[in-house]
Amino acid sequence: MADSPTMGQCDCGAISGPLGVCVDYYHGILAEEQADPQMYRWHAPVVCAYLLQHPSRAHEKYLDGQFRQLQLYMDKGLDALLRVAAHQVARNRRGARPSSDMAPLAAYAPLPPGGSPKHFRATFCGLPFREGSFVSDGHLAYGHRIETIVEATVESWRSVQD
């Protein structure tokens, strides 16, 4: 099922929240983080988790790397993920053929085969949006909510191989 506010349910299995389905939340987050550098720190886990929960909106060839990035985030935290992302950007700027350097992610499990999960215990539709913001109760609280979505995403993907 596609992300469609008229259908009431998202393709990740979530029921629409007050803003609509996950894509509405995702676009809201992307817009808000552009004006908030502190919120933008969670951009990479937001993008990876959203695309892994909605693989029909992703490029299949990147899903494995995104899955590994979320595992890195869970294992070593946001700063480690940001260092790997900065390394990749710098590498591509130096004239290397644009590609992913998978060496920093080699220790993490590949994306399980067998199709995508149909349910996640935490989704973007569940994020609170108060006073016109996803961070109205602070950046740390927002970061914890993104971490919960990341954990739920990895957990559900790992379950498809069981």
N, C-alpha and C positions, 0 to 999 in steps of 0.2 A: 504494500500500500504506500502510496507517495505521501510526502508531507503536504497535507491539504487541510486548511482550516475548516473547510466546509464538511469534511468527513469526520472531524472530532477525534481522530486517532492518527498518530504519526507512524511512519513505516518502522520505527524502532519499537513500537508497541505502546508508547506512552499516550495517555489521554491528554488532549489539549489543556493548556493552562490558561490563565487570564489573558496572556498576550497572543495565544494561538498555539500552533504546533512548534516543534523544536526549531525549524528553520526561522521562524519569527523571533525566537529567543536568540538564536545564533546571530542573525543580522543585527539585532539590538545590541548584543555584546560587542560585535565588531565595530559598530558605530560609536558606542560609548568609549571603548578602549582607545580609539583614535585621539580622544581629547584627554585621556588620563594615563600618563606614562606608568604609574604604579599598577593600574589595572592591566595595562598592556603586557606586563611581565608574564601573565598567564596565557598569552596569545597562542603559543605553540601547543600546550596541552588542550586548550579549548578547541583548536582546529583539528588536532589529531583525534580527540574523543568524539567530536561531532561527526567527522567523516567515517570513523569506525562504527559509530552507531547508525549511520545513514550511508552505507557503502554505495548505494545507487547514485549518490551525489559526488562520489570520489573517483579518482583515477586508480584503477585496480593495481597498477604497478607500484603505487606509493603506499598502499595499505600496510605491507609488511614493515616498512621503515617506520610508519606512524605507530604501529603496534609496539615496535621495539622502543621507540621514543617514550611511549607511555610507561613501559616497564622501567626504563632508565629513570624517569621522573619519580616513580614509586620507590625505586631502590635508593637513589642518591639525591633526590630533591630537585627543586626548581632551579637553583643556581647551576647545578651540573647540566641540566637540560639546556639552559641558556648558553653555557659555555660550548656545548656541542653544536648548537644552532649557530653561534657566532663563528665557530671554526668553519662550518659549512659555507656560510656567507663569505667569509674572508677567502676561503679556498676558491670559490667560484669567481670572486672578483679578481683574483690573481691570474686569470686567463685560462684556468683549467676548464676543460669541457664541462659545462653544467651537468652535474650528476651528484649523486649522494655518496658521501664517504661513509661506508657502513662499518668501518673499523671500530669506531667508538661504541657501536651498537651490537657488535658481534657476539658478545657474551649473553645476549638476551634471546629468548625463544622466538622463533619465527611465527608468523601469523598461521594459526592452525588451518588446515584444509577442511573442506566439508561444508562450506557455506557460512553465511553470517548468522549470528544469534537474532532471535526475534523479540527478545525481551531483555531489559536492563533494569536493575533495581533502582538506579538513579539516572535521570535524564535531564535534558535542558528545560523541558516543560515544567520541571519541579523547582526551578530556580525562583527565588522571591524577587519581585520587582516592586520596589517601594519608592515613593517620592521621585519617580522618574529615573530610577537608577538601580543597577544590579549591586552596587557597593554602598548603599545607603547606611548599612550597619558596619561598614569598614572593609578595608581591603583584605585584612586577615580572614575575616569571616567568609568573604567571597572566595578567597584562595582555598579555604577548607571545603567549600561546596564544590569547587572545580575538582579538587582532589578526590572527593567522594564520587563524582561522575567518572573520573579517570579510573578509579579502582573498580567501579561497577562495569566499566567498559572492558577492562582487561579480564575481569572475572568471567563475564559472559562469553567472551571470545575463547577463553581457555576451556569453558564448559562444552563447546562444540566438538572438542576432540575427545571427550570422555565417552 
